[in-house]
Amino acid sequence: MARKKKNSKSVILLSVIVVVLVAGFFMYKSGVFGGKEIKKITVYSIFQEEEARKILDKFKAETGIDYDILRLPSGEAVSRVQNEMSNPQADFLMGGPADSHQVLKEAGSLEAYASPNASDIADNMKDKDGFWTGFYLNPIAIGINEERWKEKYGSDPYPETFKDLLDPKFKGEIGMSDPATSGTAYTAVASLAQVWGDDEMLNYIKQLLPNLKERPKSGIEPIQKAAKGEYTIGVTFLGDQLKIKYQGNPIVSVVPEAAGYEVGALSIVKGGPNTEAAKKLMDYMLTNEPGELYTQSAYAVSVKASVPIPKGGIDIKKTKYNDAYDLLKAASQRKELQNALKDLK
């Protein structure tokens, strides 16, 4: 009888040990004891989705943190984050002009986080309070379909300035996204307002409207459609034009004087479902690997000197872009300028 009791106690003890070991294993896998986390992070991406996924797949492989992604134009992303403030659905905002992130900072929609990996980024490329951090630079450019140009304009010189686009011969031959929804177009008009003044910029856009074939929501669409031959010229970010050029399309790019630029930024949504994972993603984004993955794919220029200009890319310091463009001023004027632009017909 005593031996049976002893055996029974041994079985119970062994069972307890097995349960503890199994539980410990799963706690390790879940990150409690330093293993990889398996929580999921939700990313609103203003990057093109394929570019964002390349980076997020690497992040997942390194950390074990899975992700959901929703691709949005920057204007829609800003509106969505603000509208969800009472119940945030996203953790991380990836890409888009820094003035869009500044708008969210001022609305109280972002979580401050100064990543240690941002220490080598210039002060004018990140928020002084840590609410957003720059990732890449990308100027506005005039993209031209060379084949359609030759068909319609022969050996005429390409437009070199924004005002060259007012030529009546370009009626219905230009695509430029809507500055009310696209950070790309807003960067263009905000820069012109800073160089020329608000009134002259608005008068310019009023004169440009008859030459516009369309004003799509997304900033990349005009160069995509110009590449297909739907019209001749697309006003977009330079990186989008280079990317489409190296996909085999006959695109030539001109960065005109007064061209603004985006500091493509990253930020963490305040009160998101997984803020700690969002901080880990921010740390990862500011290492060289994602910087190289992005610049090689999007042909942008990294804000980090340690990330080289991609093969086939253009060093924007060698162009006539508006290096005095003030993105914080652009952010402060956003609502005012967008409202004024909506009144133009």
Secondary structure as the mmCIF struct_conf table of DSSP 4:
data_model
#
loop_
_struct_conf.conf_type_id
_struct_conf.id
_struct_conf.beg_label_comp_id
_struct_conf.beg_label_asym_id
_struct_conf.beg_label_seq_id
_struct_conf.end_label_comp_id
_struct_conf.end_label_asym_id
_struct_conf.end_label_seq_id
HELX_RH_AL_P HELX_RH_AL_P1 ALA A 2 SER A 30
TURN_TY1_P TURN_TY1_P1 GLY A 31 PHE A 33
BEND BEND1 GLY A 34 GLY A 34
STRN STRN1 LYS A 40 SER A 45
BEND BEND2 PHE A 47 PHE A 47
HELX_RH_AL_P HELX_RH_AL_P2 GLU A 49 THR A 63
STRN STRN2 ASP A 66 ARG A 71
HELX_RH_AL_P HELX_RH_AL_P3 SER A 74 ASN A 83
TURN_TY1_P TURN_TY1_P2 GLU A 84 SER A 86
BEND BEND3 ASN A 87 ASN A 87
BEND BEND4 ASP A 91 ASP A 91
STRN STRN3 PHE A 92 PRO A 97
HELX_RH_AL_P HELX_RH_AL_P4 ALA A 98 ALA A 107
TURN_TY1_P TURN_TY1_P3 GLY A 108 GLY A 108
STRN STRN4 LEU A 110 GLU A 111
HELX_RH_3T_P HELX_RH_3T_P1 PRO A 116 ALA A 118
TURN_TY1_P TURN_TY1_P4 SER A 119 ASP A 120
BEND BEND5 ILE A 121 ILE A 121
HELX_RH_3T_P HELX_RH_3T_P2 ASP A 123 MET A 125
STRN STRN5 LYS A 126 LYS A 126
TURN_TY1_P TURN_TY1_P5 LYS A 128 ASP A 129
BEND BEND6 GLY A 130 PHE A 131
STRN STRN6 THR A 133 ASN A 145
HELX_RH_AL_P HELX_RH_AL_P5 GLU A 146 TYR A 153
TURN_TY1_P TURN_TY1_P6 GLY A 154 SER A 155
HELX_LH_PP_P HELX_LH_PP_P1 ASP A 156 PRO A 159
BEND BEND7 THR A 161 PHE A 162
HELX_RH_3T_P HELX_RH_3T_P3 LYS A 163 LEU A 166
HELX_RH_3T_P HELX_RH_3T_P4 PRO A 168 PHE A 170
TURN_TY1_P TURN_TY1_P7 LYS A 171 GLY A 172
STRN STRN7 ILE A 174 MET A 176
TURN_TY1_P TURN_TY1_P8 PRO A 179 THR A 181
HELX_RH_AL_P HELX_RH_AL_P6 GLY A 183 TRP A 196
HELX_RH_AL_P HELX_RH_AL_P7 ASP A 198 LEU A 208
HELX_RH_3T_P HELX_RH_3T_P5 LEU A 209 ASN A 211
STRN STRN8 LEU A 212 GLU A 214
BEND BEND8 LYS A 217 SER A 218
TURN_TY1_P TURN_TY1_P9 GLY A 219 ILE A 220
HELX_RH_AL_P HELX_RH_AL_P8 GLU A 221 ALA A 227
TURN_TY1_P TURN_TY1_P10 LYS A 228 GLY A 229
BEND BEND9 GLU A 230 THR A 232
STRN STRN9 ILE A 233 PHE A 237
HELX_RH_AL_P HELX_RH_AL_P9 LEU A 238 LYS A 245
TURN_TY1_P TURN_TY1_P11 TYR A 246 GLY A 248
STRN STRN10 ILE A 251 VAL A 254
TURN_TY1_P TURN_TY1_P12 GLU A 257 ALA A 258
STRN STRN11 TYR A 261 VAL A 269
TURN_TY1_P TURN_TY1_P13 LYS A 270 GLY A 271
TURN_TY1_P TURN_TY1_P14 PRO A 273 ASN A 274
HELX_RH_AL_P HELX_RH_AL_P10 THR A 275 MET A 285
TURN_TY1_P TURN_TY1_P15 LEU A 286 LEU A 286
BEND BEND10 THR A 287 THR A 287
HELX_RH_AL_P HELX_RH_AL_P11 ASN A 288 ALA A 298
STRN STRN12 VAL A 301 SER A 302
BEND BEND11 VAL A 303 LYS A 304
TURN_TY1_P TURN_TY1_P16 ALA A 305 SER A 306
BEND BEND12 VAL A 307 VAL A 307
HELX_LH_PP_P HELX_LH_PP_P2 PRO A 308 PRO A 310
TURN_TY1_P TURN_TY1_P17 LYS A 311 GLY A 312
HELX_RH_3T_P HELX_RH_3T_P6 ILE A 316 LYS A 318
BEND BEND13 THR A 319 THR A 319
TURN_TY1_P TURN_TY1_P18 ASP A 323 ALA A 324
HELX_RH_AL_P HELX_RH_AL_P12 LEU A 327 LYS A 342
TURN_TY1_P TURN_TY1_P19 ASP A 343 ASP A 343
#
